[in-house]
Amino acid sequence: MNYSIDERYNCVVIELKGKIMGGPDADVFRDAIHKLIEEGKKDIVIDLEKVKFMNSSGLGILIGGLKTVRESDGDIKLCNADKKISSLLMVSQLNRVFDHYLSLDEAIAAFDE
């Protein structure tokens, strides 16, 4: 898993890339989330457009991040999941836990609602 972090408007965008499968990636992602929270950045959009594969451990990474951010009075919104990832979110019923948007702009705008 690779990722990049960018600030846009009123939130932070984390663009995930490649395969999201847990392991050492979970620690790296958790550390990045904690650093953002320490900096007072709690409105986060995770862009899944370039994610090619995600397994249950990958879902665990997202859930852990969401739990951490919500405990700090923030939120994580997902965007740009392809059909496979969207299906995985539905089957796991995480589509009820995460707000998911079809575009990055929609996800960013949702923080202003």
LODRENDREN-957565 format. One record per atom (N, C-alpha, C): residue in one letter; chain; atom name; x, y, z. Coordinates in Angstrom, 3 decimals. Layout:
<marro resn="a" chain="A" name="CA" east="X" north="Y" up="Z"/>
...
END
This chain:
<marro resn="m" chain="A" name="N" east="0.844" north="-1.178" up="0.000"/>
<marro resn="m" chain="A" name="CA" east="0.000" north="0.000" up="0.000"/>
<marro resn="m" chain="A" name="C" east="0.884" north="1.234" up="0.000"/>
<marro resn="n" chain="A" name="N" east="0.575" north="2.114" up="-0.871"/>
<marro resn="n" chain="A" name="CA" east="1.191" north="3.432" up="-0.885"/>
<marro resn="n" chain="A" name="C" east="0.098" north="4.447" up="-0.622"/>
<marro resn="y" chain="A" name="N" east="0.483" north="5.610" up="-0.158"/>
<marro resn="y" chain="A" name="CA" east="-0.523" north="6.652" up="0.047"/>
<marro resn="y" chain="A" name="C" east="0.137" north="8.016" up="-0.034"/>
<marro resn="s" chain="A" name="N" east="-0.706" north="9.002" up="-0.285"/>
<marro resn="s" chain="A" name="CA" east="-0.246" north="10.389" up="-0.247"/>
<marro resn="s" chain="A" name="C" east="-1.268" north="11.176" up="0.557"/>
<marro resn="i" chain="A" name="N" east="-0.781" north="12.217" up="1.208"/>
<marro resn="i" chain="A" name="CA" east="-1.650" north="13.062" up="2.026"/>
<marro resn="i" chain="A" name="C" east="-1.589" north="14.473" up="1.478"/>
<marro resn="d" chain="A" name="N" east="-2.766" north="15.057" up="1.299"/>
<marro resn="d" chain="A" name="CA" east="-2.870" north="16.397" up="0.743"/>
<marro resn="d" chain="A" name="C" east="-3.971" north="17.136" up="1.494"/>
<marro resn="e" chain="A" name="N" east="-3.793" north="18.410" up="1.694"/>
<marro resn="e" chain="A" name="CA" east="-4.845" north="19.208" up="2.325"/>
<marro resn="e" chain="A" name="C" east="-5.604" north="19.959" up="1.249"/>
<marro resn="r" chain="A" name="N" east="-6.920" north="19.840" up="1.304"/>
<marro resn="r" chain="A" name="CA" east="-7.774" north="20.546" up="0.344"/>
<marro resn="r" chain="A" name="C" east="-8.917" north="21.194" up="1.097"/>
<marro resn="y" chain="A" name="N" east="-9.043" north="22.468" up="0.888"/>
<marro resn="y" chain="A" name="CA" east="-10.111" north="23.240" up="1.505"/>
<marro resn="y" chain="A" name="C" east="-10.108" north="23.022" up="3.014"/>
<marro resn="n" chain="A" name="N" east="-11.123" north="22.393" up="3.525"/>
<marro resn="n" chain="A" name="CA" east="-11.274" north="22.271" up="4.965"/>
<marro resn="n" chain="A" name="C" east="-10.934" north="20.878" up="5.486"/>
<marro resn="c" chain="A" name="N" east="-10.298" north="20.039" up="4.677"/>
<marro resn="c" chain="A" name="CA" east="-10.030" north="18.685" up="5.152"/>
<marro resn="c" chain="A" name="C" east="-8.731" north="18.129" up="4.574"/>
<marro resn="v" chain="A" name="N" east="-8.411" north="16.934" up="5.049"/>
<marro resn="v" chain="A" name="CA" east="-7.222" north="16.225" up="4.595"/>
<marro resn="v" chain="A" name="C" east="-7.671" north="15.093" up="3.678"/>
<marro resn="v" chain="A" name="N" east="-6.991" north="14.943" up="2.548"/>
<marro resn="v" chain="A" name="CA" east="-7.298" north="13.860" up="1.613"/>
<marro resn="v" chain="A" name="C" east="-6.138" north="12.865" up="1.657"/>
<marro resn="i" chain="A" name="N" east="-6.482" north="11.618" up="1.959"/>
<marro resn="i" chain="A" name="CA" east="-5.504" north="10.536" up="1.917"/>
<marro resn="i" chain="A" name="C" east="-5.844" north="9.686" up="0.704"/>
<marro resn="e" chain="A" name="N" east="-4.945" north="9.663" up="-0.260"/>
<marro resn="e" chain="A" name="CA" east="-5.152" north="8.865" up="-1.461"/>
<marro resn="e" chain="A" name="C" east="-4.395" north="7.546" up="-1.288"/>
<marro resn="l" chain="A" name="N" east="-5.157" north="6.462" up="-1.166"/>
<marro resn="l" chain="A" name="CA" east="-4.553" north="5.142" up="-1.040"/>
<marro resn="l" chain="A" name="C" east="-4.314" north="4.568" up="-2.426"/>
<marro resn="k" chain="A" name="N" east="-3.239" north="3.779" up="-2.546"/>
<marro resn="k" chain="A" name="CA" east="-2.876" north="3.206" up="-3.846"/>
<marro resn="k" chain="A" name="C" east="-2.439" north="1.757" up="-3.665"/>
<marro resn="g" chain="A" name="N" east="-2.796" north="0.922" up="-4.632"/>
<marro resn="g" chain="A" name="CA" east="-2.325" north="-0.455" up="-4.636"/>
<marro resn="g" chain="A" name="C" east="-3.222" north="-1.405" up="-3.884"/>
<marro resn="k" chain="A" name="N" east="-2.612" north="-2.346" up="-3.193"/>
<marro resn="k" chain="A" name="CA" east="-3.334" north="-3.369" up="-2.443"/>
<marro resn="k" chain="A" name="C" east="-3.345" north="-3.012" up="-0.962"/>
<marro resn="i" chain="A" name="N" east="-4.539" north="-3.057" up="-0.371"/>
<marro resn="i" chain="A" name="CA" east="-4.701" north="-2.746" up="1.050"/>
<marro resn="i" chain="A" name="C" east="-4.969" north="-4.066" up="1.757"/>
<marro resn="m" chain="A" name="N" east="-3.918" north="-4.604" up="2.433"/>
<marro resn="m" chain="A" name="CA" east="-4.032" north="-5.947" up="2.978"/>
<marro resn="m" chain="A" name="C" east="-3.539" north="-6.086" up="4.416"/>
<marro resn="g" chain="A" name="N" east="-3.374" north="-5.028" up="5.129"/>
<marro resn="g" chain="A" name="CA" east="-2.944" north="-5.155" up="6.523"/>
<marro resn="g" chain="A" name="C" east="-1.446" north="-5.304" up="6.650"/>
<marro resn="g" chain="A" name="N" east="-1.029" north="-6.023" up="7.686"/>
<marro resn="g" chain="A" name="CA" east="0.391" north="-6.207" up="7.939"/>
<marro resn="g" chain="A" name="C" east="1.039" north="-4.904" up="8.384"/>
<marro resn="p" chain="A" name="N" east="2.276" north="-4.655" up="7.948"/>
<marro resn="p" chain="A" name="CA" east="2.977" north="-3.434" up="8.352"/>
<marro resn="p" chain="A" name="C" east="2.268" north="-2.161" up="7.886"/>
<marro resn="d" chain="A" name="N" east="1.466" north="-2.280" up="6.816"/>
<marro resn="d" chain="A" name="CA" east="0.720" north="-1.115" up="6.324"/>
<marro resn="d" chain="A" name="C" east="-0.223" north="-0.570" up="7.392"/>
<marro resn="a" chain="A" name="N" east="-0.758" north="-1.468" up="8.219"/>
<marro resn="a" chain="A" name="CA" east="-1.690" north="-1.040" up="9.266"/>
<marro resn="a" chain="A" name="C" east="-1.001" north="-0.093" up="10.239"/>
<marro resn="d" chain="A" name="N" east="0.226" north="-0.415" up="10.616"/>
<marro resn="d" chain="A" name="CA" east="0.969" north="0.443" up="11.554"/>
<marro resn="d" chain="A" name="C" east="1.302" north="1.791" up="10.930"/>
<marro resn="v" chain="A" name="N" east="1.707" north="1.776" up="9.685"/>
<marro resn="v" chain="A" name="CA" east="2.052" north="3.016" up="8.984"/>
<marro resn="v" chain="A" name="C" east="0.826" north="3.921" up="8.884"/>
<marro resn="f" chain="A" name="N" east="-0.313" north="3.341" up="8.505"/>
<marro resn="f" chain="A" name="CA" east="-1.548" north="4.117" up="8.364"/>
<marro resn="f" chain="A" name="C" east="-1.996" north="4.659" up="9.719"/>
<marro resn="r" chain="A" name="N" east="-1.947" north="3.820" up="10.748"/>
<marro resn="r" chain="A" name="CA" east="-2.335" north="4.251" up="12.098"/>
<marro resn="r" chain="A" name="C" east="-1.466" north="5.417" up="12.559"/>
<marro resn="d" chain="A" name="N" east="-0.176" north="5.334" up="12.324"/>
<marro resn="d" chain="A" name="CA" east="0.731" north="6.418" up="12.714"/>
<marro resn="d" chain="A" name="C" east="0.398" north="7.711" up="11.973"/>
<marro resn="a" chain="A" name="N" east="0.073" north="7.593" up="10.688"/>
<marro resn="a" chain="A" name="CA" east="-0.285" north="8.782" up="9.896"/>
<marro resn="a" chain="A" name="C" east="-1.561" north="9.424" up="10.439"/>
<marro resn="i" chain="A" name="N" east="-2.543" north="8.609" up="10.801"/>
<marro resn="i" chain="A" name="CA" east="-3.799" north="9.122" up="11.366"/>
<marro resn="i" chain="A" name="C" east="-3.531" north="9.826" up="12.694"/>
<marro resn="h" chain="A" name="N" east="-2.735" north="9.204" up="13.553"/>
<marro resn="h" chain="A" name="CA" east="-2.419" north="9.821" up="14.846"/>
<marro resn="h" chain="A" name="C" east="-1.696" north="11.157" up="14.667"/>
<marro resn="k" chain="A" name="N" east="-0.797" north="11.231" up="13.705"/>
<marro resn="k" chain="A" name="CA" east="-0.079" north="12.476" up="13.453"/>
<marro resn="k" chain="A" name="C" east="-1.040" north="13.576" up="13.004"/>
<marro resn="l" chain="A" name="N" east="-1.986" north="13.222" up="12.122"/>
<marro resn="l" chain="A" name="CA" east="-2.976" north="14.206" up="11.673"/>
<marro resn="l" chain="A" name="C" east="-3.811" north="14.716" up="12.847"/>
<marro resn="i" chain="A" name="N" east="-4.232" north="13.816" up="13.706"/>
<marro resn="i" chain="A" name="CA" east="-5.039" north="14.209" up="14.870"/>
<marro resn="i" chain="A" name="C" east="-4.238" north="15.130" up="15.787"/>
<marro resn="e" chain="A" name="N" east="-2.966" north="14.801" up="16.009"/>
<marro resn="e" chain="A" name="CA" east="-2.118" north="15.652" up="16.848"/>
<marro resn="e" chain="A" name="C" east="-1.987" north="17.053" up="16.267"/>
<marro resn="e" chain="A" name="N" east="-2.062" north="17.158" up="14.943"/>
<marro resn="e" chain="A" name="CA" east="-1.982" north="18.452" up="14.266"/>
<marro resn="e" chain="A" name="C" east="-3.339" north="19.151" up="14.208"/>
<marro resn="g" chain="A" name="N" east="-4.364" north="18.512" up="14.790"/>
<marro resn="g" chain="A" name="CA" east="-5.700" north="19.102" up="14.813"/>
<marro resn="g" chain="A" name="C" east="-6.486" north="18.899" up="13.527"/>
<marro resn="k" chain="A" name="N" east="-6.044" north="17.976" up="12.703"/>
<marro resn="k" chain="A" name="CA" east="-6.709" north="17.705" up="11.420"/>
<marro resn="k" chain="A" name="C" east="-7.564" north="16.461" up="11.573"/>
<marro resn="k" chain="A" name="N" east="-8.870" north="16.690" up="11.700"/>
<marro resn="k" chain="A" name="CA" east="-9.767" north="15.579" up="12.039"/>
<marro resn="k" chain="A" name="C" east="-10.834" north="15.299" up="10.992"/>
<marro resn="d" chain="A" name="N" east="-10.916" north="16.105" up="9.954"/>
<marro resn="d" chain="A" name="CA" east="-11.854" north="15.860" up="8.856"/>
<marro resn="d" chain="A" name="C" east="-11.049" north="15.255" up="7.710"/>
<marro resn="i" chain="A" name="N" east="-11.266" north="13.953" up="7.475"/>
<marro resn="i" chain="A" name="CA" east="-10.408" north="13.202" up="6.560"/>
<marro resn="i" chain="A" name="C" east="-11.246" north="12.514" up="5.493"/>
<marro resn="v" chain="A" name="N" east="-10.794" north="12.627" up="4.256"/>
<marro resn="v" chain="A" name="CA" east="-11.389" north="11.893" up="3.136"/>
<marro resn="v" chain="A" name="C" east="-10.354" north="10.883" up="2.674"/>
<marro resn="i" chain="A" name="N" east="-10.785" north="9.629" up="2.527"/>
<marro resn="i" chain="A" name="CA" east="-9.908" north="8.602" up="1.981"/>
<marro resn="i" chain="A" name="C" east="-10.373" north="8.293" up="0.567"/>
<marro resn="d" chain="A" name="N" east="-9.499" north="8.604" up="-0.383"/>
<marro resn="d" chain="A" name="CA" east="-9.781" north="8.398" up="-1.801"/>
<marro resn="d" chain="A" name="C" east="-9.313" north="6.993" up="-2.189"/>
<marro resn="l" chain="A" name="N" east="-10.261" north="6.163" up="-2.606"/>
<marro resn="l" chain="A" name="CA" east="-9.979" north="4.763" up="-2.931"/>
<marro resn="l" chain="A" name="C" east="-9.847" north="4.503" up="-4.428"/>
<marro resn="e" chain="A" name="N" east="-9.781" north="5.560" up="-5.213"/>
<marro resn="e" chain="A" name="CA" east="-9.785" north="5.405" up="-6.675"/>
<marro resn="e" chain="A" name="C" east="-8.655" north="4.512" up="-7.189"/>
<marro resn="k" chain="A" name="N" east="-7.488" north="4.566" up="-6.577"/>
<marro resn="k" chain="A" name="CA" east="-6.334" north="3.814" up="-7.070"/>
<marro resn="k" chain="A" name="C" east="-6.070" north="2.531" up="-6.286"/>
<marro resn="v" chain="A" name="N" east="-7.059" north="2.109" up="-5.481"/>
<marro resn="v" chain="A" name="CA" east="-6.935" north="0.846" up="-4.744"/>
<marro resn="v" chain="A" name="C" east="-7.326" north="-0.286" up="-5.682"/>
<marro resn="k" chain="A" name="N" east="-6.415" north="-1.244" up="-5.854"/>
<marro resn="k" chain="A" name="CA" east="-6.664" north="-2.350" up="-6.779"/>
<marro resn="k" chain="A" name="C" east="-7.272" north="-3.557" up="-6.080"/>
<marro resn="f" chain="A" name="N" east="-7.005" north="-3.695" up="-4.777"/>
<marro resn="f" chain="A" name="CA" east="-7.501" north="-4.853" up="-4.033"/>
<marro resn="f" chain="A" name="C" east="-7.538" north="-4.487" up="-2.554"/>
<marro resn="m" chain="A" name="N" east="-8.540" north="-5.016" up="-1.857"/>
<marro resn="m" chain="A" name="CA" east="-8.609" north="-4.838" up="-0.406"/>
<marro resn="m" chain="A" name="C" east="-9.196" north="-6.112" up="0.191"/>
<marro resn="n" chain="A" name="N" east="-8.573" north="-6.614" up="1.251"/>
<marro resn="n" chain="A" name="CA" east="-9.108" north="-7.783" up="1.941"/>
<marro resn="n" chain="A" name="C" east="-9.662" north="-7.363" up="3.303"/>
<marro resn="s" chain="A" name="N" east="-10.022" north="-8.332" up="4.119"/>
<marro resn="s" chain="A" name="CA" east="-10.621" north="-8.013" up="5.422"/>
<marro resn="s" chain="A" name="C" east="-9.637" north="-7.274" up="6.328"/>
<marro resn="s" chain="A" name="N" east="-8.356" north="-7.566" up="6.217"/>
<marro resn="s" chain="A" name="CA" east="-7.360" north="-6.829" up="7.006"/>
<marro resn="s" chain="A" name="C" east="-7.295" north="-5.376" up="6.559"/>
<marro resn="g" chain="A" name="N" east="-7.448" north="-5.155" up="5.274"/>
<marro resn="g" chain="A" name="CA" east="-7.506" north="-3.790" up="4.743"/>
<marro resn="g" chain="A" name="C" east="-8.708" north="-3.044" up="5.289"/>
<marro resn="l" chain="A" name="N" east="-9.837" north="-3.729" up="5.365"/>
<marro resn="l" chain="A" name="CA" east="-11.027" north="-3.122" up="5.973"/>
<marro resn="l" chain="A" name="C" east="-10.751" north="-2.772" up="7.432"/>
<marro resn="g" chain="A" name="N" east="-10.016" north="-3.656" up="8.100"/>
<marro resn="g" chain="A" name="CA" east="-9.651" north="-3.410" up="9.493"/>
<marro resn="g" chain="A" name="C" east="-8.825" north="-2.142" up="9.657"/>
<marro resn="i" chain="A" name="N" east="-7.962" north="-1.869" up="8.690"/>
<marro resn="i" chain="A" name="CA" east="-7.169" north="-0.642" up="8.717"/>
<marro resn="i" chain="A" name="C" east="-8.100" north="0.570" up="8.673"/>
<marro resn="l" chain="A" name="N" east="-9.077" north="0.539" up="7.768"/>
<marro resn="l" chain="A" name="CA" east="-10.022" north="1.653" up="7.655"/>
<marro resn="l" chain="A" name="C" east="-10.860" north="1.810" up="8.921"/>
<marro resn="i" chain="A" name="N" east="-11.317" north="0.693" up="9.468"/>
<marro resn="i" chain="A" name="CA" east="-12.142" north="0.734" up="10.683"/>
<marro resn="i" chain="A" name="C" east="-11.342" north="1.300" up="11.850"/>
<marro resn="g" chain="A" name="N" east="-10.098" north="0.862" up="11.988"/>
<marro resn="g" chain="A" name="CA" east="-9.241" north="1.378" up="13.060"/>
<marro resn="g" chain="A" name="C" east="-9.039" north="2.876" up="12.935"/>
<marro resn="g" chain="A" name="N" east="-8.816" north="3.338" up="11.710"/>
<marro resn="g" chain="A" name="CA" east="-8.656" north="4.773" up="11.479"/>
<marro resn="g" chain="A" name="C" east="-9.916" north="5.535" up="11.826"/>
<marro resn="l" chain="A" name="N" east="-11.055" north="5.005" up="11.412"/>
<marro resn="l" chain="A" name="CA" east="-12.337" north="5.657" up="11.700"/>
<marro resn="l" chain="A" name="C" east="-12.578" north="5.755" up="13.204"/>
<marro resn="k" chain="A" name="N" east="-12.325" north="4.669" up="13.907"/>
<marro resn="k" chain="A" name="CA" east="-12.527" north="4.658" up="15.361"/>
<marro resn="k" chain="A" name="C" east="-11.640" north="5.706" up="16.032"/>
<marro resn="t" chain="A" name="N" east="-10.391" north="5.752" up="15.643"/>
<marro resn="t" chain="A" name="CA" east="-9.445" north="6.717" up="16.222"/>
<marro resn="t" chain="A" name="C" east="-9.885" north="8.151" up="15.956"/>
<marro resn="v" chain="A" name="N" east="-10.278" north="8.429" up="14.719"/>
<marro resn="v" chain="A" name="CA" east="-10.672" north="9.793" up="14.350"/>
<marro resn="v" chain="A" name="C" east="-11.969" north="10.197" up="15.046"/>
<marro resn="r" chain="A" name="N" east="-12.936" north="9.287" up="15.097"/>
<marro resn="r" chain="A" name="CA" east="-14.205" north="9.620" up="15.764"/>
<marro resn="r" chain="A" name="C" east="-14.031" north="9.836" up="17.264"/>
<marro resn="e" chain="A" name="N" east="-13.100" north="9.129" up="17.872"/>
<marro resn="e" chain="A" name="CA" east="-12.815" north="9.347" up="19.297"/>
<marro resn="e" chain="A" name="C" east="-12.237" north="10.734" up="19.543"/>
<marro resn="s" chain="A" name="N" east="-11.708" north="11.348" up="18.497"/>
<marro resn="s" chain="A" name="CA" east="-11.151" north="12.703" up="18.590"/>
<marro resn="s" chain="A" name="C" east="-12.108" north="13.736" up="18.000"/>
<marro resn="d" chain="A" name="N" east="-13.387" north="13.375" up="17.894"/>
<marro resn="d" chain="A" name="CA" east="-14.434" north="14.257" up="17.371"/>
<marro resn="d" chain="A" name="C" east="-14.232" north="14.634" up="15.910"/>
<marro resn="g" chain="A" name="N" east="-13.673" north="13.724" up="15.129"/>
<marro resn="g" chain="A" name="CA" east="-13.526" north="13.936" up="13.702"/>
<marro resn="g" chain="A" name="C" east="-14.313" north="12.891" up="12.933"/>
<marro resn="d" chain="A" name="N" east="-14.076" north="12.801" up="11.643"/>
<marro resn="d" chain="A" name="CA" east="-14.759" north="11.798" up="10.826"/>
<marro resn="d" chain="A" name="C" east="-13.918" north="11.472" up="9.596"/>
<marro resn="i" chain="A" name="N" east="-14.149" north="10.283" up="9.075"/>
<marro resn="i" chain="A" name="CA" east="-13.523" north="9.845" up="7.830"/>
<marro resn="i" chain="A" name="C" east="-14.638" north="9.542" up="6.843"/>
<marro resn="k" chain="A" name="N" east="-14.494" north="10.063" up="5.649"/>
<marro resn="k" chain="A" name="CA" east="-15.423" north="9.780" up="4.558"/>
<marro resn="k" chain="A" name="C" east="-14.633" north="9.107" up="3.445"/>
<marro resn="l" chain="A" name="N" east="-15.260" north="8.163" up="2.770"/>
<marro resn="l" chain="A" name="CA" east="-14.624" north="7.451" up="1.670"/>
<marro resn="l" chain="A" name="C" east="-15.149" north="7.974" up="0.344"/>
<marro resn="c" chain="A" name="N" east="-14.325" north="7.878" up="-0.691"/>
<marro resn="c" chain="A" name="CA" east="-14.791" north="8.250" up="-2.025"/>
<marro resn="c" chain="A" name="C" east="-14.104" north="7.411" up="-3.089"/>
<marro resn="n" chain="A" name="N" east="-14.740" north="7.378" up="-4.259"/>
<marro resn="n" chain="A" name="CA" east="-14.181" north="6.772" up="-5.471"/>
<marro resn="n" chain="A" name="C" east="-13.901" north="5.275" up="-5.394"/>
<marro resn="a" chain="A" name="N" east="-14.644" north="4.541" up="-4.576"/>
<marro resn="a" chain="A" name="CA" east="-14.452" north="3.091" up="-4.536"/>
<marro resn="a" chain="A" name="C" east="-14.980" north="2.480" up="-5.830"/>
<marro resn="d" chain="A" name="N" east="-14.211" north="1.554" up="-6.400"/>
<marro resn="d" chain="A" name="CA" east="-14.699" north="0.884" up="-7.605"/>
<marro resn="d" chain="A" name="C" east="-15.762" north="-0.152" up="-7.231"/>
<marro resn="k" chain="A" name="N" east="-16.253" north="-0.891" up="-8.210"/>
<marro resn="k" chain="A" name="CA" east="-17.342" north="-1.843" up="-7.952"/>
<marro resn="k" chain="A" name="C" east="-16.938" north="-2.928" up="-6.968"/>
<marro resn="k" chain="A" name="N" east="-15.700" north="-3.418" up="-7.067"/>
<marro resn="k" chain="A" name="CA" east="-15.246" north="-4.485" up="-6.156"/>
<marro resn="k" chain="A" name="C" east="-15.185" north="-3.988" up="-4.718"/>
<marro resn="i" chain="A" name="N" east="-14.601" north="-2.819" up="-4.525"/>
<marro resn="i" chain="A" name="CA" east="-14.463" north="-2.274" up="-3.174"/>
<marro resn="i" chain="A" name="C" east="-15.845" north="-1.899" up="-2.626"/>
<marro resn="s" chain="A" name="N" east="-16.694" north="-1.317" up="-3.450"/>
<marro resn="s" chain="A" name="CA" east="-18.060" north="-0.981" up="-3.022"/>
<marro resn="s" chain="A" name="C" east="-18.809" north="-2.235" up="-2.600"/>
<marro resn="s" chain="A" name="N" east="-18.646" north="-3.303" up="-3.355"/>
<marro resn="s" chain="A" name="CA" east="-19.286" north="-4.574" up="-3.027"/>
<marro resn="s" chain="A" name="C" east="-18.763" north="-5.122" up="-1.698"/>
<marro resn="l" chain="A" name="N" east="-17.464" north="-5.012" up="-1.483"/>
<marro resn="l" chain="A" name="CA" east="-16.866" north="-5.451" up="-0.225"/>
<marro resn="l" chain="A" name="C" east="-17.430" north="-4.651" up="0.951"/>
<marro resn="l" chain="A" name="N" east="-17.596" north="-3.356" up="0.765"/>
<marro resn="l" chain="A" name="CA" east="-18.178" north="-2.513" up="1.819"/>
<marro resn="l" chain="A" name="C" east="-19.629" north="-2.915" up="2.095"/>
<marro resn="m" chain="A" name="N" east="-20.361" north="-3.292" up="1.040"/>
<marro resn="m" chain="A" name="CA" east="-21.762" north="-3.708" up="1.216"/>
<marro resn="m" chain="A" name="C" east="-21.862" north="-5.053" up="1.932"/>
<marro resn="v" chain="A" name="N" east="-21.076" north="-6.018" up="1.465"/>
<marro resn="v" chain="A" name="CA" east="-21.121" north="-7.364" up="2.049"/>
<marro resn="v" chain="A" name="C" east="-20.745" north="-7.324" up="3.533"/>
<marro resn="s" chain="A" name="N" east="-19.772" north="-6.505" up="3.865"/>
<marro resn="s" chain="A" name="CA" east="-19.330" north="-6.382" up="5.257"/>
<marro resn="s" chain="A" name="C" east="-20.211" north="-5.424" up="6.065"/>
<marro resn="q" chain="A" name="N" east="-21.174" north="-4.807" up="5.392"/>
<marro resn="q" chain="A" name="CA" east="-22.097" north="-3.816" up="5.957"/>
<marro resn="q" chain="A" name="C" east="-21.388" north="-2.560" up="6.466"/>
<marro resn="l" chain="A" name="N" east="-20.181" north="-2.334" up="5.979"/>
<marro resn="l" chain="A" name="CA" east="-19.456" north="-1.122" up="6.348"/>
<marro resn="l" chain="A" name="C" east="-19.969" north="0.095" up="5.594"/>
<marro resn="n" chain="A" name="N" east="-20.801" north="-0.143" up="4.595"/>
<marro resn="n" chain="A" name="CA" east="-21.429" north="0.991" up="3.907"/>
<marro resn="n" chain="A" name="C" east="-22.404" north="1.699" up="4.852"/>
<marro resn="r" chain="A" name="N" east="-22.749" north="1.055" up="5.965"/>
<marro resn="r" chain="A" name="CA" east="-23.595" north="1.683" up="6.987"/>
<marro resn="r" chain="A" name="C" east="-22.760" north="2.453" up="8.012"/>
<marro resn="v" chain="A" name="N" east="-21.486" north="2.160" up="8.043"/>
<marro resn="v" chain="A" name="CA" east="-20.583" north="2.788" up="9.018"/>
<marro resn="v" chain="A" name="C" east="-19.871" north="3.992" up="8.402"/>
<marro resn="f" chain="A" name="N" east="-19.405" north="3.818" up="7.181"/>
<marro resn="f" chain="A" name="CA" east="-18.689" north="4.876" up="6.469"/>
<marro resn="f" chain="A" name="C" east="-19.633" north="5.620" up="5.544"/>
<marro resn="d" chain="A" name="N" east="-19.459" north="6.921" up="5.456"/>
<marro resn="d" chain="A" name="CA" east="-20.115" north="7.694" up="4.407"/>
<marro resn="d" chain="A" name="C" east="-19.256" north="7.537" up="3.165"/>
<marro resn="h" chain="A" name="N" east="-19.869" north="7.135" up="2.054"/>
<marro resn="h" chain="A" name="CA" east="-19.124" north="6.949" up="0.812"/>
<marro resn="h" chain="A" name="C" east="-19.707" north="7.846" up="-0.271"/>
<marro resn="y" chain="A" name="N" east="-18.835" north="8.481" up="-1.026"/>
<marro resn="y" chain="A" name="CA" east="-19.233" north="9.410" up="-2.080"/>
<marro resn="y" chain="A" name="C" east="-18.620" north="8.975" up="-3.400"/>
<marro resn="l" chain="A" name="N" east="-19.282" north="9.332" up="-4.482"/>
<marro resn="l" chain="A" name="CA" east="-18.823" north="8.935" up="-5.807"/>
<marro resn="l" chain="A" name="C" east="-17.630" north="9.746" up="-6.285"/>
<marro resn="s" chain="A" name="N" east="-17.439" north="10.946" up="-5.721"/>
<marro resn="s" chain="A" name="CA" east="-16.307" north="11.776" up="-6.144"/>
<marro resn="s" chain="A" name="C" east="-15.642" north="12.424" up="-4.931"/>
<marro resn="l" chain="A" name="N" east="-14.417" north="12.828" up="-5.143"/>
<marro resn="l" chain="A" name="CA" east="-13.662" north="13.516" up="-4.102"/>
<marro resn="l" chain="A" name="C" east="-14.322" north="14.833" up="-3.733"/>
<marro resn="d" chain="A" name="N" east="-14.786" north="15.569" up="-4.728"/>
<marro resn="d" chain="A" name="CA" east="-15.437" north="16.854" up="-4.467"/>
<marro resn="d" chain="A" name="C" east="-16.676" north="16.699" up="-3.592"/>
<marro resn="e" chain="A" name="N" east="-17.471" north="15.650" up="-3.847"/>
<marro resn="e" chain="A" name="CA" east="-18.665" north="15.402" up="-3.030"/>
<marro resn="e" chain="A" name="C" east="-18.283" north="15.093" up="-1.581"/>
<marro resn="a" chain="A" name="N" east="-17.246" north="14.297" up="-1.408"/>
<marro resn="a" chain="A" name="CA" east="-16.813" north="13.930" up="-0.054"/>
<marro resn="a" chain="A" name="C" east="-16.308" north="15.152" up="0.706"/>
<marro resn="i" chain="A" name="N" east="-15.537" north="15.986" up="0.041"/>
<marro resn="i" chain="A" name="CA" east="-15.041" north="17.207" up="0.670"/>
<marro resn="i" chain="A" name="C" east="-16.205" north="18.129" up="1.040"/>
<marro resn="a" chain="A" name="N" east="-17.151" north="18.286" up="0.118"/>
<marro resn="a" chain="A" name="CA" east="-18.304" north="19.150" up="0.363"/>
<marro resn="a" chain="A" name="C" east="-19.157" north="18.644" up="1.511"/>
<marro resn="a" chain="A" name="N" east="-19.167" north="17.351" up="1.760"/>
<marro resn="a" chain="A" name="CA" east="-19.995" north="16.772" up="2.825"/>
<marro resn="a" chain="A" name="C" east="-19.578" north="17.265" up="4.206"/>
<marro resn="f" chain="A" name="N" east="-18.340" north="17.699" up="4.360"/>
<marro resn="f" chain="A" name="CA" east="-17.902" north="18.227" up="5.644"/>
<marro resn="f" chain="A" name="C" east="-18.497" north="19.605" up="5.932"/>
<marro resn="d" chain="A" name="N" east="-19.015" north="20.260" up="4.914"/>
<marro resn="d" chain="A" name="CA" east="-19.625" north="21.586" up="5.098"/>
<marro resn="d" chain="A" name="C" east="-21.112" north="21.517" up="5.378"/>
<marro resn="e" chain="A" name="N" east="-21.678" north="20.320" up="5.309"/>
<marro resn="e" chain="A" name="CA" east="-23.126" north="20.169" up="5.512"/>
<marro resn="e" chain="A" name="C" east="-23.507" north="20.255" up="6.973"/>
END
